[in-house]
Every structure is written in C-alpha cells, then in structure tokens.
Amino acid sequence: MQLRTVLATTTAALAAAACLTATGPAQAAAPESHACSPSVSLDRFSDALDKTTYDGTFVGNLSALAVDRDGSLAALSDRSSLFSLDAKTLAPTSVVPLVDEKGAALDSEGLVIDRDGTRLITSETEPSIRRYGTDGTILDRLPVPASLQVAPAGRATSNQTFEGLTLMNGGRTLLASMEYALSGDTAGIVRFQTWRRHHGRFELAAQYAYRTDAAFLGVPEVQALPDGRLLVLERGFTSGVGNTVRLYLADPRHATDTSGVENLTGQSGVRLIKKTLLTDIASCPTLGATAKQPQPNPLLDNIEGMAVTGVSKGRLKVLLVSDDNQNAVQTTRFYYLRVRV
C-alpha cells in the first residue's frame, strides 16, 4: 500500500559503508551479537536496489518476497511487476509483467510460490487473488467472501485489503491477511481469511481475527511456520515521526472462526489470534543506515515484504524489504534478520 509522503529531511550524512549500488552492492555487516531483542538480531542491510532499473523497469515499490523453487528470490512490485533476484547479490535476473483479465495493471501486494511453481498474487483494490504461470499468464482466480470486498460490494476500504499471503499446513491451506479493519469492525481488529486446497483448487475456509497494537497499525505481511504459527508484521506511519514496524509471533490454531461473525467489536466468545512481540525494528542497531526523512531509527523505512529464507544455528533467517513507493524520500532496503521462535 502506498503511504502518505512527508517532508523530506536527511537525518545523517551518507556513510561510505552504506553507499550501495545495483552493480556492486556494499552491505553493512553486523556480528550476531547485534541484537534487536532477545529473540531477533540484525545481520546486515542492503540498499543495493534502491532507485535502480532492470530491463527498462523500475526496481522498487517492492511489497512481497518469496523463495522460488530454484533458490532464487521472487520480489513483487505493487506496480504489476514480478522480479527474480539472485539470492546472494540481489541482482535482478528477470522481470515478468502482471495484469488482470482485462490487461489492466494490478496493485499487487501479496505473493506465494506454490509447489508447482505457479504464483499466487493478491491485488488490494478489489481485492483478489489470482494464480499466474511463470510467464505471467492468468490460470485461475480464487473466491473472496462478499464482506471482504471493497465497498459498496463489501465492507472493505480500497487499498486496505489483502496485503499478506502465505501457505500453511504443508501447502494445504492458503492464508491472506487484510491490512486494516472492515467497516463495522473495531479499528485495529483485522481479518485473516483462509482457503483449503481441494482437488487442486482453493476453496473458502475458516477466517480468524487479529488485533494490532494500535488502530494506526496495519498488517502488511504474514509468513507461516511449519508448526502452524505465523510471523506477522505490523506497520504504520506518523507524519513528522516516521514508520513503526514490529514483528510478532502469532498462533491462529485456537482462534475462533469468525467467518460467520458480521461485526467484530470485542464481543465475548470470540478468541482472537494470540500474539507475542518478537521485536520492534526501531530497537535494532542502525549499522550506519541513513534515512531520507524523519524516522525513530534511520534504519527504518516502509517495510512491507517478508520471507523465511532458511535456518541457521537454530534461528530462522528472515528477509524483509521496504516499499519505496518510487519516492525520493523513501528507500528500497533489504533487512537480514535472525529470529528465534
């Protein structure tokens, strides 16, 4: 989702160690002791792709990440482009344009690469989830509950719908997170919709409710863990202050199915998804990062994408990316975290 532009203020001089280019990325490195919290540490960050182009396409506006079957990274732009990146250098190796059934561009926000290589991609304007082939051909479109559709068809607000997307239960369940609350629901309570795979197709299944820490915080991304729990990003923006980005461990396994609950207003009998704060990204070491606008920590930007890329020494390797909105005062930045859950 594109966030409001604020006054551009350079908060620090650009350090040589953080000066990164697309052809020769320098990376700010950190020993594992550089902790954000007892559960999370920041290895390094990279601005290698900031304000670059590939094959005539702007490399930015990145809203989702996924690990492809060949080990490369897939990076989704909300301007209807899907990039393949070298997992080590982040150098783009290909780009595929994405459109809807009428050939119009998408506001593409969530990404899953299915076990057969097809791409499941959300658009937050309708909202929708479409299945694409590797060449960008539309294969299918998933059903969406009426209440989650944008008003007047439903109760959602445009550009505040499906932001996060992940496969759970060994690929049997697909989960999409709404970014903000529906009309009629209490502000800060967002719905997570699931689909069950049945005979090769995804059919509507249970829905759950998740409460963010504050009404101004939305959910830009979710990632499933093998045990059924989720990593959840909460993100918000305050003009003149900057971004708030927090990482949570959430457990939907005992939450109430809210698909039949018209209005979520904190009523008794509805068990919300339980969550535990892993870290506030503002607590991470700066590692020499600079910001082009006011931020609580110059490392911060408009973080929207997340992928679990592996395991090292008992910790998850988690990669985050920020969406620069193709804006001069924002940065496309990758964050390499190690997370203990």
N, C-alpha and C positions, 0 to 999 in steps of 0.2 A: 504494500500500500504506500502511496506517495504521501509523505508528511509535509506539513507546512514549512516554508522557507523562513529562516530567521536572519537577523543581521549578521553579516559576515564579520568575524573578528578572529584574527590569527592569534592564538594563545601562546605560541612559543616559536622561537626560531627553528628552522628545519635542520635537524641534526644530520650529519652526513651518513650515519649508520642507518637512518630511517628513510633515506632518499632512494626510492626504488623505481625501476623502470621495467617495462614489459620484456625487453630483450635480455637484461642482465639483472634479475632481482636480487637485491641485497635483502637480508632478512635479519630482523632484530632477534637475537638468540637469548635464551634465558635458561639457567640451570633449573632443575626440577624443584629446587627449594623456593622458587619464586611463586609463592602461594597466593591465591586469591581468597582462599578459605581453607579450613581443614580438609575439605573434600575436592577442591579444584585448584589446579595450578596452570599457569600460562607458560607454555614453552617459548612461543615467539609469535610475531605477527608479520604479515606481508602486505604491502601496498603495491605489489608488482603489476596489478592490472588496472590501477586507478587511471582513469581518463585515457585509456588506450583503445585501439580499434583492431579488429581482425577481419580480413576479407571484406572490408568496407562496412562492417557492422560495429557499432559502438559496444565495447565490452564494459558493461556496467548495468545498473538497475537490477542487480542480482538479488533474487528473492528466495531461492531454494537451492539445495545441494543434494547430490546423491552419488553413491559409488556405483559405477557401471560394472557389468559382468566381466569386463577385461581389466578391471582395476583402475581405470581412468575415472576422473571426476566429471559428473554432469552438473552444469551450473545453469539455472533457469533465470532468464531476464523477464521482468514483468512487461517488457515491450515486445513480447512474442518471439523470442529467440532462445534456442537451447544450445549451449556451448558444450563441447567436450574439452577438458583440460588435462594436461599432463599432471599426474598426481604429485610428482616431485617438484616440478618447476612452476606449475600453474599456467604454463604456456598453452594458449588455445590451439587445438589441432583440427577442429571442425566447428561449423555452426549450422543449425537447421532452423529455418523459419517455421513459425506455428501460426495457424489461422483457424477460424471456426468454419462451420459448414458453408457459410456464405462468402468465405475468403477474407473476412474482417479480422483485424488483429485482436489478440486476447489481452486481458490484464492477468497474465499468468503468474501465479503465486506459489502453488504447492506442487511438489514433484515426487513421484515414486517410480523406480525402475523395477518392473515386475520380473518374475523369474524367467519368463520367455523373452525378455528384452524389450517388451512394449513399455511405453511411457504413459503413466497416468498423471494428468496435469489439470490443476484447478484453474478456473478463472473466477475472480471475485465480483464480477459485475452482474451475473445472472442469479446465483452462482452456478457453476457447472464443474463436472469432472469428465474429461474425455480421455479415451485411450488412443494413443498415437503409435504408429510404427516408427522404426528408427529413421525413416526418411521424411517424417512429418505428416504422413497420411493418416487421416482420422479413421479409426477402426470401430469405435463404439462410443456411447455416451451413457453415463450412469444416471439412474433416477435420483432425484433430490426431493426431500419432503417439502410439501407446499409451504409450511411455516418458515422454512429456511430461505425461501426465495425472496428476492428484493421486492419491496412494496412498489405497486399495490398488489402484486400477485401474492406476496407473502408478508412477513413481518421484519425482514432484514433490511439493513441500510446498505446501499451500494458502496462498494469499496471497504466494507466491514464484514465480509463473509468468509469464504474458505481460504485461509492463509496457510495452514499447516496440513500436511498429508503424510501418512506413514502406514506401512504394512505391519500387522501384528500376528501373533499365534502361528508363526511359521509360514506366513503368507496367506492364511485363510481369511483374515479379517483386514479390511481397509478402514482407516480412521481419518476423518478430516476435522480440523478444529476451526470453528468460527472465530473471527478476530474479536468481535465485540458482541454485546448482548442484543437480543431481539427486542423489538418494541413490545412492551408488556412484561418483560422480564426485568428483574432488578439489575441496575447498572453494575457491571463487574462480574455477573454470572453469565458465562458463555457456554454454548452447547458444543459437544463433541459428537459427531454423527459417525456411525459405523455401517459397513456393508459386509455381508458374508459371501464368500465365493461358493457358488452352487452351479455345478455342471459348466464350469468355465466362465460364468458370468457373476458379476457382483450384484447382490440383491440387498435392499434396505434391511438393516438390523437395528440393534439397540442404539440408544442415544444417552449420553451422560452429561452432567453439569459440572462445570469447573469454575471456581471463584478466583479472580485475580486479586492482587493485594490492594488495588485501588481502582476506581472507576475509569481513570485515565489510562490505565494499563490494558493493553490488548494481548492476544496470543498470536504471534507471527509464525510460530513453528512448533512442531512436536516430532519426537522420534521415539519409536518403540524399542524396548529392550527385550531380550529373549524370554525373560521371566514374566512378561505381561505388563510390566511397569513402563512409564513414559518419561522421557526428558521433555520438559516444557519450557519454552522461552516466554517471558513476559516482557513487553516493551512499551514505552511511552515517550512522549516528548513534551517539554515545557519550554515555551519561548523565553529566551534570555538565560536559560539554565542549561538546557541540553537534553540528552537522552537518559532514560532509565532502562537498564536491561538486566534482568535477573534470570537465573537458571534454576529450575526446580526438578525434583524427582517426584513424580505423581503416580498414584496407584488407582486405576479405574475398576479393579477387579471386584470390589464390593459396593460400587456405586449404584444408585437407583437408575433403572431405565426410565428416562424422562420423555420418551417419545410420545407418551400419552398425556403428558402434563402441559396444559396450554400455557400457563404463566408460572414462571419460576420467581417466586417472591420471598424465598426464605421459609416456606412453609415446612412444618414438621412432617416427617415421614419420607423426605427426600434426602438421601445420603449423597453428598457431593463427592467428587473425586478427592481423595486425600492427597496432600502435597507436603513436601519438605524442601525448604530453601537449601540449595547447594552453594550458591554464591551470587552476590551482586557483582556484575562485571566492573563496576566502578571501584571495587576493592582490589582489583588486580594491579600488579605493578605496571607502570607506564612503559617500561622498556624503551624509553626515548621517543615514544609516539608523540605526534603533534596533531592538533585539531584546527580546523579552519573556521570554527565557530565556537561559542561558549559550550563547554562540557564539564561535568563534575570531575571527569578524568579525561585527559586528552586522548587516551586510548579509545574512548567510546565513539561510536557513530550509530547510524540507523541499522542495527543488526536485525536481519530477517531470516537468514538461511542457516541450517544446521544439519550435519550428517555425522553419524558414528562411523569412523573410518577404520577402526581396529581396536586391539587391546595390547597394552604394553605394561609389564610388571604389575599386573592386577588392576590396572586402571584403563578406563575407556579412553580412546583417542577420539576427541570430538572437535570437528572443524566448524567454525562459524564464519559467516560472511555478512557484510553490511551492504545495503542498497543505497547507492549514492544519488538516486533519482536524477542522474545526469545533471547534477547541480554543482556549481563551482565551490560551494562551501561545505560539501559533503565528500566522503572518501569511500571508494571500494576497498575494503580491508578484510583480510582473512586472519582468523584467530585460531591458534593451535592450542587446544586445551587438553589436559589430562584430568579425568573425572573418576572419583571413587564413589561407587553407589552401594 
